[in-house]
Amino acid sequence: MSYQDSGRPPISRVLVTGALGQLGAAYVGQLSGSTHVVGVDVDTLDITREAALTLFTRELRPSLIINCAAFNDVDGAELAPERASLVNTQAVETLAHVAQELGATLVHFSTDFVFDGTKKEPYTEADTPAPQSAYGRSKLLGEEAASLVERHYVLRLSSLYGGYTRKTGVDWMLWQVDQGHCVSAFADRTVSPSYVPDVVRITLALLEGRAAYGLYHCGSTGCCTWSELAAHILERSGRSDLLRAVPFVPSDFRAIRPRQCALANNKLEHLGLRPLHWRASLDEYLAGRGCPRTRNHPGSV
């Protein structure tokens, strides 16, 4: 990375929190060859311990902090809202204060769950959040905490997948296919799934291109219902017969989930940073997983 303008410091040392997760691991892997990267996770640094986090970050003196740590158990947050707040809000506030003190840039990730899901079209950065769950509220407060830093990027994501952990909804569908089981997917819940390699690519482009600091949506281009996403996976896997489209029943979950949670990437597209279409990114991931009909597929978009 290179910053030649006088307004921004060079990226000489990077701190990545949540480094064992699918997103954090991707940043560590991508940046390790070009700069000094320190990745930490709960086993090496509990970011909810304010004093320890502050001391560690001050001693490291990173010029860039990428916060991938999160309490993302949506239903669990209803039972443990204090824990969700510690990770998703208070730890972000600590990082923000230290980043401001050091003159560092903070990259932080949020979620489509900050919206209530009643809008008919994809949500833009200009739409007013109205979280309906403890998880969503803790993430919205985390956004506000991250914005305390002058140099900050907050990227809202939607249904993240594509990392090495393979513990996402997309990976569950692929496992079901491998077992020959039916894949049940909501026919009336809409998302714009965020693809890990695309999120990393766009984040680095924002940093390297000296884009304006602030909030950006970073879902895929286009949106789909979960059953449309499942249908695409099954078609590429040659098992379209396994699809079972079902209605979304909010009462089946402890936490309220937005029914329509697709994100419009208006600010990124204005910069010319258009994320991959959801079909194209899904094809790329499926090809990497070895789905036979995708290996030589030219792409859907």
N, C-alpha and C positions, 0 to 999 in steps of 0.2 A: 504494500500500500504506500501511496506517496501523497503527501500534503505539502505543496509548495507555496500555497498562499499564506500570508502573514497572519490570517485570522484563525488558523487551526494548527494545533501542534502535530508533530509527526507521530505515527503509531509505532511506538518502539517496544511496548510491553502490553500484553492483553491478559485480562482476567476473565475466565469463563466459569460462571457458576452453573450448577446442574450439569456438570461435564460428563456424567455417565448416562444421561438421557439421550434420546434420539437426536434432539436438536443440538444440545451442548456438545455431544461427541462429534457431530458434523462440523461445527465451528473449529473445534480443536484440531481435527484432521485437516481441514482446509487451510488453516492459518499457520500450522506448525512449521511448514517449509519456508515461510517468508518472514516470520517475526517470532519473538519470544512469547510463548503462550503458556499460561499456568491455568490448568483446569482443576476445579475443586468440586466435590460433591459432599453429601451429608457425612460420608465416612471420614472425610479429611477436614471439613469445615462446616459446622452447623451455622447457617446464615441467620438463624433466629436468635443467636447469641450476639447481641448488639456489640458488646465490648470486644469480643473475639473477632467479629467480622471487621470492625473498624480498625483494630490493630493490624490484622493481617493485610488489609487493603492499603493502609498507610505505609506499611513496610515494603510491600511490593511496588507501590507507586505506579500502577498501570496508567497508560494514557487512553486505554479503551477498556470498558467493562461491558461484557455481554452477559446479561442475566437470563439464563435459561432455567433457573430453578423455579419450581411452582408446586403448589398443592393443587393437583388437578383431579382429585376424587370428588366429582360433582355431588353425588349423593352423600358421601362421607362428610363433606363440608357442612351439611345440615346438622349432623350430629356433633361435629367438632368445629364450630365457626371460629373459635379462638385460635385453633391451630392453623386454619386456613388464613386467618388474618395475619398471624405471625409471619408466614412464608410469603403470602401474596401481597401484603401491604407493608407491614413494619420493616421487614428485611429490605424491601425496595427503598423505603425511606432512608434507611441507614446507608445503603449503597449510594443513594442520591446525594446525601450530605457529604460523604467522603469524595465522591466524584467531583462535586462542586469545589470542595476544598483543594483537590489536586489539579483542577482544570481538565479533568478527563471527560471523555464522551461516554454516555451510558446508553446502551441498547437494551430495551426491555420488551417483553412480549405479553400481549393481552389476548382477549378472546371475543368471539361473537356473542358469548353469553352475557355481555354487558347490555344487550338489547332485549326487549320483551317479546320479539318475534311476531308482532302483529302487523308489521308493514307488509304490503303486497309485493314490493320490489326489493332488490338487494340494498342493504344499508350502506350509506356513504359515511365518510368521515364527518360530515356536517350534521348527521342525525343525532338527536339527543338520546343518550343512553338511558335505559330504564331496567336495570337488572332485576330479575325475579327470584334469584337464589342467593344463598350465602356465598357460594363460589363466585357468582357474577359480581356481587357487591364488593367482595374482597379484591377482585381483579380490577374493577373500576377505580377503587381507592389506590391500587397499585399504580395505575396509569397516572393518577394525580400526583402520587409521590415521585414517580420518575420525572415528571415535568418540572420538578423543583430544580433540576439541573439545567443550566443554560444550554449545554450541548447534550441533547437527548434525542433518541429516536424510539418511539413506541410503535410496534407493529402488532396490529390485531390479526390473529390467525383463526382459521376455521377448520376443525376436524383434521388436525395435523397427522400426516402419515409419511412413510418413505424413509425412515431412519433404520438403524441397524437393530433396534430392540424388537421389531416385529410384534408389537403388542397393541396394535391399533384396530379400529373397526375394519379397515381394508384387509389387514392380515388375518383377522378372525374369519372373514368371508373366504379368503384363500384356503385357510385351514379346513373350513367346512367342505369346500370343493374337493380338497385332497381326500377327505374322509367319505366323500360321496353323499354328504348330508344336504338337505334342503337349506337354502340361505334365506332367512327371513329378513326383510328390509322394509323400512317405512316408505309407503307410497305417497305420503303427504307431509314429509318433513324435509325442508330444503336447505342445502349447504353449498359452500364453494370450497371444497377441501384444499388445504394448504399442503404442498409437497415440499418435504424437507430440503432437497437440493435447490429448489427454486427459491425458498425463503433465504437460504444462505447466499445464493447468487445475488438476490435483490438487496439484501442487507449490505453486502460488500460494495455493490454498485452505488448505493446511497452514500456510503462512507467515502469511497474513492471519487465519486462525482461531486462531492461537497454539496449535496442536496440540502435544502432548508431543513432545519431541525423541526421536530414535531411528531404528530400522529399520522400513521399511514395504515391503510388496510392492505393485507397481503394474503388474500385468498387466491384460488385459481381464477382464471378468466372464465366467465360463464358460471352457471349454477346448475344443480341437479338435485332431484330427490335421492334419498338413500336407495330406493329401489331402482332408479335409473343407473346409479353408480354400480349397484350389484349386477344389474343386467349386463353392463359393459364388461365387468370382470368375468361373468359366466360365459358371455359370448366369446371372449378372447380365450377362455379356458376350454371351450367346446362343450360346455355343460349348461346351456340355457334352460334345460329342463328342470334345473334345481331351484329356480327362482320362486320365492313365495312372497309376493308383495302384501304387506299388512298395514292396517291403519295405525297411526301414532296415537297412543292412549296415554295422555299425561299422568293419569292416576296410577300408572304402573311404576312410577318413579317417585322417590322421596323428594327430590328437588324438582322445581319447575324448570322445564327446558323450553327454550324458544322454538316454536314450530317453523318459523321462517327465519333462518339465521345466515343467509348468504350475504357476502360482503362485496361491495363494488369497490374496485381499486382505482378510484378516480384520480387521486393525487399521484400515484405511481404512473399511471398511464399518461398523465400530463407531462411527466418527466421522460416519457419514452421507455419506461421500465415495465413493460407489459408481462405479467406472469403467464406461464403456459396455460392453455385451455385445460380444463379438468380431464378431458379425454386423452389429450396428448401426454400430460404428466402421468396419468394412470398407465398408459401404454408403456411409457419409459420404465416405470417401476415394475410392471408385469414382465417386461422383457428381461430386466435384471433378475427377476425371480425365476426365470426360465419357463414361463407359460408358453407352450409350443406355438400357438397361433400369433404370438406377439413378437417373436424373435426377429422376424423379417418384415413385420408389418410397417408400412410407411407412415403410420400415424393417422389419427382421426381428424386432425385439424390442420 
